Amino acid sequence: MRVAHRGGAALAPENTLAAFETGLNYDPDALELDIHLSNDGVLMVMHDPLLSRTTGEAKEISDYDAATLATFNAAKTHKDARLFGFQPIPTLEQVLGYVQTREQSVLLQIEIKLKQDGSRYDQLEEKLIALLRKYDRIDSSVIISFDFPSLQRIHELEPSLQRGALISKKYMTEIGSKGPKAVAENIASLNVDYVGINYNYLSQTLYDEFRAKGLGVGAWTVNEKEAILRMAKLGVDFITSDYPDRLQQLLVD
């Protein structure tokens, strides 16, 4: 599957409605996005817990309510900020509503994020599942996270919802040092559907170990032509890229 990372972060300001609109124009199989929680309990779509990188604002998402966050320009620091104009930080509900209007068959990969201090947002998983049910998205979403307890909580609340465990650099330094088999066994013990890994770590041996455990495999963030083709040849289920246009050009028959 071709996955537009943060909507297509190389083509438009990441995780904005402009990015999802642009990404969908290249007919990806899935959109990937990230969620945090405002201080009044609204699911917000943004990658970082800190606002500074994309909006230029101080503090964290969790320091503000949704109404205030909507006044911040998520395209402010983008190289083409003038072209895209003001792009508010969208709520997850706004993104779900927009995708629904496009009437395209597209999977959603929703990444659960943590606060800057590494703590979890209270009730985030419950709010996420409620929204997915509201928009009839349980069967067409995959919840992904580097935080494995969040994935376990999702399973407790909605066992039918597909989940993917993301492997961090720290994880590969620790568990990964024990070898491919140990990594595959550890991820399989989480009872998830997929594993997502930086493509630079995905060797043929590790890929084979994942498959032997019955795991789906996704690679991120794959932007260069040679790497895209290499991951496709390897046979991964998901290729996540900032360039949905390249994925369409290289992988659509």
NORLINDA-V455211 format. One record per residue. RES is the residue in three letters. NEAR is the number of other C-alpha atoms within 8 Angstrom. Layout:
BEGIN
res->RES near->NEAR
res->RES near->NEAR
END
This chain:
BEGIN
res->MET near->8
res->ARG near->14
res->VAL near->14
res->ALA near->17
res->HIS near->15
res->ARG near->14
res->GLY near->18
res->GLY near->17
res->ALA near->14
res->ALA near->8
res->LEU near->10
res->ALA near->12
res->PRO near->13
res->GLU near->11
res->ASN near->16
res->THR near->15
res->LEU near->10
res->ALA near->10
res->ALA near->16
res->PHE near->15
res->GLU near->9
res->THR near->12
res->GLY near->16
res->LEU near->10
res->ASN near->6
res->TYR near->9
res->ASP near->7
res->PRO near->14
res->ASP near->10
res->ALA near->12
res->LEU near->17
res->GLU near->14
res->LEU near->15
res->ASP near->13
res->ILE near->14
res->HIS near->18
res->LEU near->13
res->SER near->14
res->ASN near->11
res->ASP near->8
res->GLY near->8
res->VAL near->10
res->LEU near->14
res->MET near->13
res->VAL near->14
res->MET near->12
res->HIS near->10
res->ASP near->6
res->PRO near->13
res->LEU near->10
res->LEU near->13
res->SER near->9
res->ARG near->8
res->THR near->11
res->THR near->12
res->GLY near->9
res->GLU near->7
res->ALA near->7
res->LYS near->8
res->GLU near->10
res->ILE near->13
res->SER near->11
res->ASP near->8
res->TYR near->11
res->ASP near->12
res->ALA near->12
res->ALA near->6
res->THR near->8
res->LEU near->11
res->ALA near->10
res->THR near->8
res->PHE near->11
res->ASN near->12
res->ALA near->13
res->ALA near->14
res->LYS near->10
res->THR near->10
res->HIS near->8
res->LYS near->4
res->ASP near->7
res->ALA near->11
res->ARG near->5
res->LEU near->5
res->PHE near->11
res->GLY near->7
res->PHE near->9
res->GLN near->12
res->PRO near->12
res->ILE near->15
res->PRO near->12
res->THR near->11
res->LEU near->10
res->GLU near->8
res->GLN near->8
res->VAL near->11
res->LEU near->9
res->GLY near->9
res->TYR near->9
res->VAL near->10
res->GLN near->8
res->THR near->6
res->ARG near->6
res->GLU near->6
res->GLN near->6
res->SER near->5
res->VAL near->9
res->LEU near->10
res->LEU near->11
res->GLN near->12
res->ILE near->12
res->GLU near->11
res->ILE near->13
res->LYS near->13
res->LEU near->12
res->LYS near->11
res->GLN near->8
res->ASP near->5
res->GLY near->6
res->SER near->7
res->ARG near->7
res->TYR near->9
res->ASP near->4
res->GLN near->6
res->LEU near->11
res->GLU near->9
res->GLU near->9
res->LYS near->9
res->LEU near->9
res->ILE near->12
res->ALA near->8
res->LEU near->9
res->LEU near->10
res->ARG near->9
res->LYS near->7
res->TYR near->8
res->ASP near->7
res->ARG near->9
res->ILE near->10
res->ASP near->8
res->SER near->8
res->SER near->12
res->VAL near->12
res->ILE near->13
res->ILE near->13
res->SER near->13
res->PHE near->10
res->ASP near->11
res->PHE near->9
res->PRO near->6
res->SER near->10
res->LEU near->14
res->GLN near->9
res->ARG near->9
res->ILE near->13
res->HIS near->11
res->GLU near->7
res->LEU near->8
res->GLU near->8
res->PRO near->8
res->SER near->7
res->LEU near->12
res->GLN near->11
res->ARG near->12
res->GLY near->14
res->ALA near->15
res->LEU near->11
res->ILE near->11
res->SER near->9
res->LYS near->6
res->LYS near->6
res->TYR near->9
res->MET near->10
res->THR near->8
res->GLU near->8
res->ILE near->10
res->GLY near->11
res->SER near->7
res->LYS near->9
res->GLY near->8
res->PRO near->10
res->LYS near->9
res->ALA near->10
res->VAL near->11
res->ALA near->12
res->GLU near->9
res->ASN near->8
res->ILE near->11
res->ALA near->10
res->SER near->6
res->LEU near->8
res->ASN near->6
res->VAL near->12
res->ASP near->9
res->TYR near->11
res->VAL near->14
res->GLY near->12
res->ILE near->13
res->ASN near->11
res->TYR near->10
res->ASN near->5
res->TYR near->6
res->LEU near->10
res->SER near->7
res->GLN near->7
res->THR near->7
res->LEU near->11
res->TYR near->10
res->ASP near->8
res->GLU near->11
res->PHE near->12
res->ARG near->10
res->ALA near->7
res->LYS near->9
res->GLY near->6
res->LEU near->12
res->GLY near->11
res->VAL near->14
res->GLY near->13
res->ALA near->15
res->TRP near->11
res->THR near->11
res->VAL near->12
res->ASN near->10
res->GLU near->6
res->LYS near->8
res->GLU near->6
res->ALA near->9
res->ILE near->13
res->LEU near->9
res->ARG near->8
res->MET near->12
res->ALA near->10
res->LYS near->7
res->LEU near->7
res->GLY near->6
res->VAL near->12
res->ASP near->8
res->PHE near->10
res->ILE near->16
res->THR near->14
res->SER near->15
res->ASP near->15
res->TYR near->13
res->PRO near->15
res->ASP near->8
res->ARG near->9
res->LEU near->12
res->GLN near->12
res->GLN near->7
res->LEU near->9
res->LEU near->8
res->VAL near->6
res->ASP near->2
END
